[in-house]
Amino acid sequence: MPEGRDSKSNGATQEATKTVDVPAVVSLKDFAELIQVPAADIIRKLMSLGVLASLNQKLSPEVVTRLAKNFGFTANVIAAGTPAAVGAPAAAATAGVVKPVVPGKMRVKGAGGPVPRPPVVTIMGHVDHGKTTLLDAIRNAKVVDSEFGGITQHIGAYQVEVDDTAHDGIKRKVTFLDTPGHAAFTAMRARGAQVTDIAVIVVAADDGIMPQTVEAINHAKTAGVPIIIAVNKIDKEGANPERVLTQLTEHDVMPERYGGTVQTVEVSATQKLGLDDLLDTILLVADAEVEPKADPNAPATAVVVEAQLDKGRGTVATVLVEQGTLRAHDAIVVGEAHGRIRAMINDRGQQVDRATPSTPVEILGLSRVPNAGDRLEVVKNEKVARQRAESKASDVRDARLAANTRLTLEDIVKQYKEGAVKELHVILKGDVHGSVEAVQEALENINHPEVKCNFISTGVGTIGEADVEQAAATGSLIFGFNVRIDNAAAKAAVAAHVKVQEFNIIYNLIDAVKLSMAELLDPIYEEVPLGEAEVRMPFKLPGARGVVAGSYIKEGKVARGASVRVKRGKVLVHEGKIEQLRREKDDAREVAYGYECGILIPGYQPEVGDILSVYEIKKTLRTI
Ligand code: GDP
């Protein structure tokens, strides 16, 4: 497998971390250009990770991050809607037009440069296939520093020490995330954190590939994380490891034994068989495919693995150091939380005063409980930490407000004034008294603050002309339960546009009534933010009604016809709609992030520096 190593990954980097800005959406070809590596090398690399990619394939940010690492770069993925950090021309991510950022903008960071760090491993797989047992077995057999009698505490991640048989038995560490399952992996990915270097996928030899096995394989593939298959429970009667390998090939995972690239190891978590083999394989894959490195002298960052509020100790967060060295008493900010590290505790319950890359530690002293996947940063002092956390909290509040324009106070007041609760007029007919009562009761029990059923009449027997007349006169709907409508009534109903519905199953009838009730509710109008533009230059255009705001799209996109709120500093100076949109000399329907354009909003006098928040109103029908 070592031949899979990329010569480029060391040669060109001169031992310094080169940071390259990469747009959130980038094609393989553009990415290759960006890091100046032949596209074929990247395709080959992806194949070794089990991903078949074409030149025009769009790469996910995770894959970009991983590939960059492989080729000796640190990727700074510029999220769609975020201006490029170093002033490089921003890419039009949302428009699907991806312009590579000029490679000359690479930054060289860190003094000592990156050095090898322990690989970080996540164990995934189907429920009951033995993830927890395997994690426990590895931990108990191999905890770093046996001096402490193998006493470990669960902090969400642990490190073991392995004799590297391939390298004269030198001792090397491996970090395991001690939260089996996919939730932690996806939660972190959802927050853009990519701490896992290798995924060990556990498959029980007696059960074979199951739905969550496939899910795990897919998670790892989309994240660009190399896979090792641990075929577990080989001690069990009925274990059939060979069948597992065959099944893997059906899911595009080609075991090395079958000529592919994926390593497989047979283990028994309960009998502690094959554990050394698994650890050796982890080191092998780490060396050949990941080459995990980090700069212990860089500014420290870490990712939250888990966190909770402890009665005695306050906020306790387990973090995994990514870069740099985290020190006790550092001032830190983690999302909306901030503080000074009061104490730092390792996976054996010992207080430590520093933690290097890939080391998990518990930290005490945060102002609030952060989320798994949040990134920790060390800042100059507590004041800066607090400011940063507060500004993040206010961003989050704004975003929540924008997403939460459902029922405004105005709506509620309006509803109140209108006498509020709406009524669905219902005429109900059934086969016997008991059933009519039961249905009526069920319908009366549909509780909703804005709408209810009003029974115009209820009764036993066929739906007749009299019912239809009454429905037409009162604007009611007719519901029949276990009864039919007679012919004359059916004709009358068509003529009078009265809706008649017949049911034999009470739940279906209730659902139909709910649907009609929901139709009476006002739809929800939600604001959907589109993007943000900054006015760079106001100008007059011959024939245009008003002054055009020459603007730069800082985030998302803007669209003709969309609504706009204009802020000058903190003051809202105008609200209106985009009447005309121009890109260079042409009218445009939409203009995306990173471009300049002319925006005409009738009645608005643009000034340099104004911020235009552009949004659309989405109408959603409600349900009950
Ligand atoms: P998880 O849901 O994937 O975390 O699975 P667990 O670790 O909870 O294991 C599920 C069951 O399988 C437990 O009863 C374990 O004792 C059993 N188990 C796990 N590994 C092995 C093994 O290697 N051999 C046998 N015979 N049983 C195992």
Boltz pocket constraint, residues with backbone or C-beta under 6 A from the ligand:
constraints:
  - pocket:
      binder: B
      contacts: [[A, 125], [A, 126], [A, 127], [A, 128], [A, 129], [A, 130], [A, 131], [A, 132], [A, 133], [A, 134], [A, 180], [A, 232], [A, 233], [A, 234], [A, 235], [A, 236], [A, 267], [A, 268], [A, 269], [A, 270], [A, 271]]
      max_distance: 6.0
